[in-house]
């Protein structure tokens, strides 16, 4: 791998040198000009765009990039996609075989083709941030840096600004999300630990996305994240926004968040009915949310079973301790 990478770098340098010398021969006055060497100034973001080849399925683009550049293990990637590790491993193997069989080139596309890869690049950055949000601050910081570079590269793309705003607003609460080794829910967080300058920056970026006409999933998520910081929270409005996001994305995870907002707005039975329809058996948040709804409806035994299932699936030690506390708080 190291030898191949060094050879590739040498090849790129030789090609650039040849191109520069050719331009000098053909256009003498070019001696005084400074030529851009690459479309994207950020090398890591350039590699992300390079890996996200549209000939592959979107999930395969994202998974391969997370594996090769994001530093995520196959287990972490499988967890992000809510599939078994064996399934994700097979997807990666098939994608690599397709790259080899089709001779897909490992190179950056011209600037006018970058938007064709934007959806996959956004997903990669978002999933890197999500993995970091659970406690790996280095990954979260890297995702925000990539998001800033992406917004600068594509200043007229509202979804790029939406993703950056979403990450900034959520990351601003990082220091308040954990205490004594366990997760702290938003209503219980110490707001003095929030980074209000970063929240203001995120909301300014969100305003830019909205001014560009953004109504896509990342802009909607950023708007939801911003609303969550208000006190008191407007739960009917949040439930409506989650419903719109669920319509746009067809995501069962978003529908789960919609159910949580519905419950906070007062419709616990409707929220439980929505949760029961979701096919997310491997997602521990489904079972923890279901457990909370069952607790509110005084179905204690069912809530206890749901918490047990969530504990079987959870990976974060901080979230495990939180669930164990919730389970212990159930009445006998």
C-alpha positions in Angstrom: 0.0 0.0 0.0 2.8 2.4 0.9 4.8 1.6 -2.2 1.7 2.1 -4.4 0.8 5.4 -2.8 4.3 6.7 -3.2 4.4 5.7 -6.9 1.0 7.4 -7.4 2.3 10.6 -5.9 5.5 10.4 -8.0 3.3 9.9 -11.1 1.1 12.9 -10.3 4.1 15.1 -9.7 5.7 14.0 -13.1 2.4 14.7 -14.9 2.0 18.1 -13.3 5.6 19.0 -14.1 5.2 17.9 -17.7 2.0 19.9 -18.0 3.6 23.0 -16.5 6.7 22.7 -18.9 4.4 22.2 -21.9 2.5 25.3 -21.0 5.7 27.3 -20.7 6.9 26.1 -24.1 3.6 27.0 -25.8 2.8 30.2 -23.9 6.0 32.1 -22.8 4.1 34.7 -20.8 2.8 31.9 -18.6 6.1 32.1 -16.7 4.6 35.0 -14.6 1.3 33.2 -13.8 0.5 31.0 -10.8 -1.4 27.9 -11.9 -3.8 26.0 -9.6 -2.6 22.5 -9.1 -5.8 21.0 -7.9 -9.5 21.7 -7.9 -9.9 21.2 -4.1 -7.4 22.8 -1.7 -8.1 20.3 1.1 -6.3 17.1 0.3 -8.4 14.9 2.5 -11.6 16.2 1.1 -10.2 15.7 -2.4 -9.6 12.0 -1.5 -13.2 11.7 -0.3 -14.5 13.1 -3.6 -12.1 10.7 -5.4 -13.4 7.6 -3.6 -17.1 8.5 -4.1 -17.4 7.3 -7.7 -21.0 7.4 -9.0 -20.5 4.0 -10.8 -20.9 2.4 -7.3 -24.1 2.3 -5.3 -24.4 5.2 -2.9 -24.1 2.9 0.2 -21.0 1.3 -1.3 -19.4 4.7 -2.0 -20.0 5.8 1.6 -18.9 2.6 3.2 -15.7 2.3 1.1 -14.7 5.9 1.9 -15.4 5.5 5.6 -13.3 2.4 5.6 -10.3 3.7 3.6 -10.3 7.4 4.7 -12.5 7.8 7.8 -10.6 5.3 9.8 -13.8 3.4 10.8 -13.8 -0.3 11.3 -16.2 -2.6 9.5 -18.0 -3.1 12.7 -18.5 0.7 13.2 -19.6 1.1 9.5 -22.1 -1.8 9.8 -23.5 -0.2 13.0 -23.9 3.2 11.1 -25.8 1.4 8.4 -27.8 -0.7 10.9 -26.8 -4.0 9.2 -24.9 -7.0 10.5 -21.1 -6.9 10.2 -21.1 -9.8 7.8 -23.5 -8.0 5.5 -21.4 -4.9 5.4 -18.2 -7.0 4.8 -19.9 -8.6 1.7 -20.9 -5.2 0.4 -17.4 -3.9 0.6 -16.0 -7.0 -1.1 -18.5 -6.6 -4.0 -17.7 -2.9 -4.3 -14.0 -3.7 -4.5 -14.6 -6.4 -7.1 -16.6 -3.9 -9.2 -13.9 -1.3 -9.1 -11.4 -3.9 -10.3 -13.6 -5.4 -13.0 -14.8 -2.1 -14.4 -11.4 -0.4 -14.2 -12.9 2.5 -12.2 -10.1 5.1 -12.1 -8.9 6.5 -8.8 -8.8 10.2 -9.7 -10.6 13.4 -9.0 -13.4 14.3 -11.4 -13.4 17.7 -13.2 -15.1 20.5 -11.2 -18.4 20.4 -13.2 -18.9 16.8 -12.1 -18.3 17.4 -8.4 -22.0 17.9 -7.6 -22.7 14.3 -8.9 -20.7 13.1 -5.9 -22.0 15.5 -3.4 -24.6 13.2 -1.8 -22.1 10.6 -1.0 -19.5 13.1 0.3 -22.1 14.6 2.6 -23.0 11.2 3.9 -19.4 10.3 4.6 -18.7 13.5 6.5 -22.0 13.1 8.5 -21.3 9.5 9.5 -17.8 10.4 10.6 -19.3 13.1 12.7 -21.9 10.7 14.2 -19.2 8.2 15.2 -17.3 11.1 16.9 -20.4 12.4 18.5 -20.6 9.3 20.7 -17.4 10.3 22.4 -14.5 10.4 19.8 -13.8 14.1 19.7 -11.1 13.7 17.1 -13.5 12.3 14.6 -16.1 15.0 15.3 -13.5 17.7 14.9 -12.2 16.2 11.6 -15.8 16.0 10.3 -16.4 19.7 11.1 -13.2 20.6 9.4 -14.2 18.7 6.3 -17.7 20.2 6.4 -16.1 23.7 6.5 -13.9 22.9 3.5 -16.9 21.5 1.6 -19.0 24.6 2.3 -16.1 26.8 1.1 -15.6 24.7 -2.0 -19.3 24.7 -2.9 -20.7 28.0 -1.5 -24.0 27.8 -3.4 -24.9 24.3 -2.2 -27.4 24.7 0.7 -27.0 21.1 1.8 -23.2 21.7 2.4 -24.1 24.6 4.6 -26.9 22.6 6.2 -24.5 19.8 7.2 -21.9 22.2 8.6 -24.6 24.0 10.6 -25.9 20.7 12.0 -22.5 19.6 13.1 -21.6 23.0 14.7 -24.8 23.2 16.7 -24.7 19.6 18.0 -21.0 19.7 18.7 -21.4 22.9 20.7 -23.0 20.8 23.5 -20.2 18.2 23.6 -18.9 19.1 27.1 -22.4 18.8 28.6 -23.4 15.5 27.0 -21.5 13.3 29.4 -21.2 13.4 33.2 -19.8 10.8 35.6 -19.3 8.4 32.6 -22.9 8.5 31.5 -25.0 10.3 28.9 -26.9 13.4 30.0 -30.1 14.1 28.1 -30.6 17.6 26.6 -33.1 18.8 29.2 -30.8 17.9 32.0 -27.6 19.3 30.5 -25.7 22.1 32.2 -26.1 25.0 29.7 -23.2 26.8 31.1 -21.0 24.2 29.4 -22.4 24.9 26.0 -20.3 26.8 23.5 -22.7 29.6 22.6 -20.3 31.2 20.2 -20.3 28.0 18.2 -24.1 27.8 18.4 -24.3 31.3 17.0 -21.9 30.3 14.2 -24.0 27.3 13.4 -27.2 29.3 13.3 -25.5 31.8 11.0 -24.5 29.0 8.6 -28.1 27.7 8.8 -29.4 31.1 7.8 -27.1 31.0 4.8 -28.5 27.6 3.8 -32.0 28.8 4.1 -31.2 32.0 2.1 -30.0 29.7 -0.7 -33.4 28.0 -0.7 -32.3 24.9 1.2 -35.1 22.4 2.1 -33.1 19.2 2.0 -32.5 16.7 4.7 -29.3 18.3 6.2 -30.9 21.8 6.3 -34.0 20.3 8.0 -31.9 18.5 10.5 -29.9 21.7 11.3 -33.2 23.6 11.8 -34.3 20.8 14.2 -31.0 20.9 16.1 -31.3 24.7 16.4 -34.9 24.5 17.7 -33.9 21.9 20.3 -31.8 24.5 22.0 -34.7 26.8 22.6 -36.2 26.9 26.1 -39.0 25.9 26.3 -38.8 23.7 23.3 -41.7 23.9 20.7 -42.5 20.2 20.5 -45.4 20.4 18.1 -43.2 22.4 15.7 -40.4 19.9 16.2 -42.7 17.0 15.5 -43.9 18.7 12.3 -40.3 19.2 11.2 -39.4 15.6 12.0 -42.5 14.5 10.0 -41.3 16.6 7.0 -37.8 15.1 7.3 -39.2 11.6 7.4 -41.2 12.3 4.3 -38.1 13.6 2.5 -35.7 10.8 3.6 -38.1 7.8 4.1 -35.8 7.0 7.0 -37.1 4.9 9.9 -34.5 6.5 12.2 -36.1 9.9 11.4 -39.5 8.5 12.1 -38.3 7.3 15.4 -37.2 10.8 16.3 -40.6 12.0 15.1 -42.3 9.6 17.5 -40.1 11.0 20.4 -41.2 14.5 19.5 -44.9 13.4 19.3 -44.6 12.0 22.8 -43.1 15.2 24.2 -46.0 17.1 22.5 -48.4 14.9 24.5 -49.4 12.1 22.0 -47.7 9.1 23.7 -50.0 6.5 22.4 -49.6 7.8 18.8 -45.9 7.8 19.3 -45.8 4.2 20.4 -48.0 3.2 17.5 -45.5 4.8 15.1 -42.6 3.1 16.9 -44.2 -0.3 16.7 -44.3 0.0 12.9 -40.6 0.6 12.4 -38.3 -2.1 11.3 -35.2 -1.2 13.4 -34.8 -4.3 15.6 -31.0 -3.9 15.6 -31.1 -0.2 16.6 -30.8 0.2 20.4 -32.4 3.6 20.3 -35.6 2.1 19.0 -35.9 -0.2 22.1 -34.8 2.6 24.5 -37.4 4.9 23.0 -40.1 2.2 23.1 -39.2 1.5 26.7 -39.7 5.1 27.7 -43.0 5.3 25.9 -44.1 2.1 27.6 -43.0 3.5 31.0 -45.1 6.6 30.5 -48.1 4.3 29.7 -47.5 2.4 33.0 -46.7 -0.8 31.0 -43.7 -1.5 33.3 -43.0 -5.2 32.4 -43.0 -4.3 28.7 -40.7 -1.4 29.4 -38.3 -3.6 31.3 -38.1 -6.0 28.4 -37.5 -3.2 26.0 -34.6 -1.8 28.1 -33.1 -5.3 28.3 -33.2 -5.5 24.5 -31.6 -2.0 24.2 -28.8 -3.1 26.6 -28.1 -6.2 24.4 -27.4 -3.9 21.4 -25.7 -0.8 22.9 -22.0 -0.3 22.3 -21.1 2.9 24.1 -20.2 2.5 27.8 -21.7 5.9 28.6 -25.0 5.0 27.0 -25.0 1.6 28.6 -24.8 3.2 32.1 -27.6 5.6 31.2 -29.9 2.7 30.1 -29.0 0.7 33.3 -30.0 3.8 35.4 -33.3 4.0 33.5 -34.0 0.3 34.0 -33.2 0.6 37.7 -35.6 3.5 38.1 -38.6 1.4 36.9 -41.0 0.5 39.8 -41.1 -3.1 40.9 
